[in-house]
Structure formats: structure tokens, C-alpha cells
Amino acid sequence: MPLPLRAIPPSGPPDGGEWWAAIPAVRQVLTEGWDLSPITVLVGDNGAGKSTLVEAVAVAFGMGPEGGSIGSGYTTRPSESGLRLSVRRDIGAGRSGFFLRAETMHAFYSFLEDNPGSGYEPAFHRMSHGESFLSLIGDRMTRPGLYVLDEPESALSFDGCLALVAKVKDLEANDSQVLLSTHSPVLAAIPDAAIWEVGEWGLRRCDWEDLDLVRRWRGFLESPERFLRHVLD
């Protein structure tokens, strides 16, 4: 089922002095709300607001802003925005959730080592970057719930991205919802995903083949020397 989000500022209209309030995509969500689909993919350039939005959704569900399960309590240095979202929890009380935030996963592995659970915990620090991500996804994303992933492709090869696509579709088939931000055209191509392109216009629905990300990658792969000439010259 779609998960309607209604964004509510901490107190009244967003303060113009808040850095996140100046991001067009955030302003749009605060004004109009945002409906998540069973699989929602955010695509856009650096600084467009993707991570700010997925972080706010994760926090609204009780996940730590630096990653982890609902109620994990993991934190190192608070740096999250003041953005708060009010979310109608259609996935129901007691359901699972996990926030995979690529930039903080190394520290999260150390947290897991220092705070072992009752069951077996893989030795993530002994794995390669990509292997640890896929192991974590396979270990933590199993039950129906809401799963939020912020740029997971940073650790994944092409084949690793394909494996994640299969995992996301498995989650959807088992009554879960996935919110994912990415710079990868492979992850953006997850079948039946609702793709939102983020930019100076705010948020807009977009077909995969019309994404600026896809057009640029296609152009580069067809003629890398043409693209690199502009960079090197």
C-alpha cells in the first residue's frame, strides 16, 4: 500500500534561516506532502536534497539518522537537519525497518561489534566494502517493513547493484516498502519503482529513460573522449 507522508515543520512555517528550508525539494514536501510507493527511488545531483529527505523519513519511523534498525540508538556525532516529517504508519506497529546510510556504515559496523546482539553477527570489518553492504542487507532486511537506503551503490559493483535490485523486488513481494536514493542508473531502473527526480525545480516524477542521470551516462558510454575532452581541457 502507498505510504502517504505529510511533512510538518517543527513549529509553524519553516524558518528561512534553516539551511534545509531553502532546498526546493524539501520546501515542496513541506507544502504538498509526499506519497511513497511500494518502491520509491530518488535521483538527483549532489546537494539536491535526497539524503535530507530519506534521513527525515527514517527518523520519523524511529530509525537513527546515521543508520540502523528502529530504536537501535546508534549515534556518533549528531548532524541531521531539523526537518521533521509526520508519517502515517500504514506499515503498522511492530513492523521492521532499517536505514542503510552509506557514509556512516563503517562506524555502524564498529557499533555492532561493541554491542553484539543475542544471535550471530557477521564480522563486517573483515569483508570487502561491497560484501559488507550486501551481507548487512541480507541480514537486516528480511521481515515486512520500511527499508530506507541512502546511496547504497557507493560500495557496490555492477553485479552488486543487480543483486540489490533483486533484493528490493523480493522485499516488495513480501509486503515491504523501500525508499532509496541513488546516483546509479542500475538502481534507478528497478522495475515498477516510482522515480522522483530532485533538483532546482523540487521533486518531479520521471521515467527512467528521461532522467538526466541516464542521458548523461548514455552519452558518456557512447563517446567518453568527448566528455573527457571538456574536463581535461
N, C-alpha and C positions, 0 to 999 in steps of 0.2 A: 504494500500500500504506500502511496506517496506520503511523505512526511512534511506537512506544512510548517514552515518556520515563520515566526513573526518577531522581527527584531525590535527591541525596545532599548533606548539609551538608558544609562544608569539613572538619570533623573531629568526628565523632560527632553527637549530637543538637544541634539548633540552640540557640544561646545565647539565653536570654530577653532579654539586653541588646541583641541585634541588632534594629534597627528593623524590618527586613523579616520577621523571625521572628514578629512579632506580627500580621502580616496573615493573616486566616483563609484566604484562597485559597492563599497561599504555604505555610502550615502543612499544608494539605490535600495539596498536591502533594508536599511533603517526606515525608508519611506514606504516601500511597497511590500516588504516581506519577501519570502523566497520559498518556493516549493521544491523539495528534494524528490527525485525519482528513486526507484529501486537502486539504480546505479547513476550517480551524478559525477561528471568529470569537469573540472575547472582547468582551463588552458589560458595562458596569457604570459606577457613578458615579466621580467623581474620588476618588483615594486608595484605591480598592478593590484595587489590585494588578495591574492589567492590564499596565502598562508594565514593572513589575518582572519579571513572568513572561516577556513577549516578549523583553525585554532578555537575560534569563538563557538563553533558548533560542538567541538569536542568538550570544551569547558562546560557548556550548557548541559551536557549529559553526564557530568561528573568525572570526566577524564582529566588527567593533569595536562596543563598546556605544553609540557615538554615531552609528552608521550606516556603511554601506559594504559592499563585497564581502568574501568570505572572504579573510583575510590582507591587507587593504588597509593596515593600520597607521595609519589615520586616528584622531587623538585630539587634544583640546584641553585639557580640564580633567577628569580622572578624577572621576566622581561616582557610578559604578554601585554597586549593592548588593554585599554579599559573597556573595549567593546563587549557588551553582554547581549546575548540573544535569549529570547523567551521561546522555548520549543515545545510544541505539543508532542508528548511522548507516545506516539502511536505504537512504538515497538513494545510498550508495556513495561511495567515494573518488573524487576528481576531478570530482565534480558541482558545479554552480554554487550560489551563494547570494548574497543581498543583503538588507541590513537598511535599510529606509527609516524613519527616525525623524524625525517632522515637526518637532520642536522644534530639531533641530540641522542641518537641511538647508541653511540659508543659509551656515553656516560650512563645510559639506561642499563646497558649490559653490566656495568660495574655495580649499579644499584641491585640488580637481580642476584649477582654473586654475593653481595653483602647481606641480602635479605632473602635467603632461599625459602621457597615455599615447601609445602609438605610433600610434593611429588618430585619427579626427576626434572632437573633444569639443565638444558643443553649448555655446553661451555662455549658461549657465543664468541668470546675473545679469542678462542683457538681456531675459529673459522675464518674464511675469507669474508670480505665485506658483503659480497652478494650472497654467499652461503648463509651468513648470519641473518640477513634480512628474510630470505626465503624460509629458513628454519623458524624464525620468530613468527612469521605469518602463518605457517603451518601449525605452530604450537598454540598461538593465542587466538587465532581467528577460526573457530570451529563451530561454536553454537550460534543460533539465531540471535541477531543483534544489530547494532550500528557500528560500522568499521570506517575509520577516518584515516586516510593515508596522505601525507604531505610529501610530494616529490619522491616517491619510493624508487624511481628509476635511477637515482644518483648512485645506487650500489649495484644495479643490475645490468647484465649483458643483454644482448638482443634476445637470446634464448630465455634468460631470466625474466625479461618483460613478458614474453609469451607465456611462461609458467604462471606469472601473476595474473594475466588475463584469464587463464583457465580457472585460477583460484577465485577470482572475483565472480565469475559466472557460476561457480559452484555455490558461493555464498548466496547469490541471488536466488538460485534454485532451492535453497534451504531456508527461505524466509528471512534473509538478512538484507540490510541496506548498506551501500558503500558510497562514501564521498571521497573523491580522490582528486588531488591537484597534481598537475604534471607538465613537463616540457617534452614528453615523449610522444611522437605520433603513433607509436605502437599502442601505448596505454590509452591514448585518446580514441583509438579505433575499437575499443571494447564493444562488441555487438549490443545494440539496443540501449546503449548509455545515452543519457541526456547530456549533451555537451554545452557548456557555457563558456563563451569567450569573454575574457576580462580585459578591460583596457580603459582608455580615457573616456569612453562612452558609458562605462559602468559594466553591467552584465547583459549579455545577449545570447540567446540560443543560436547555435550554429551547426551546420552539417560538417562532418569531418573533412570532406574534400574542399570546403570553403574556408577552413581555418588558415590564418596567416602562417601558423606553425607548419602546416602541411605544405603550403605553397612554397615556403622558403626552403624546407628540406628537399622537396622535389626539384626545385631549381638548382640547389647546390649539388645534389647527386647527379643531375644531368650534365652539369658543367661546373665542377669545383674550381677550375682555374679562373673562370670568370668572376666568381665570388671572391676568391682569394686575391685576385689582382687588385680589387678595390681596397682590401685590408692591407696588403703589403705595400701598395703604392702610397 
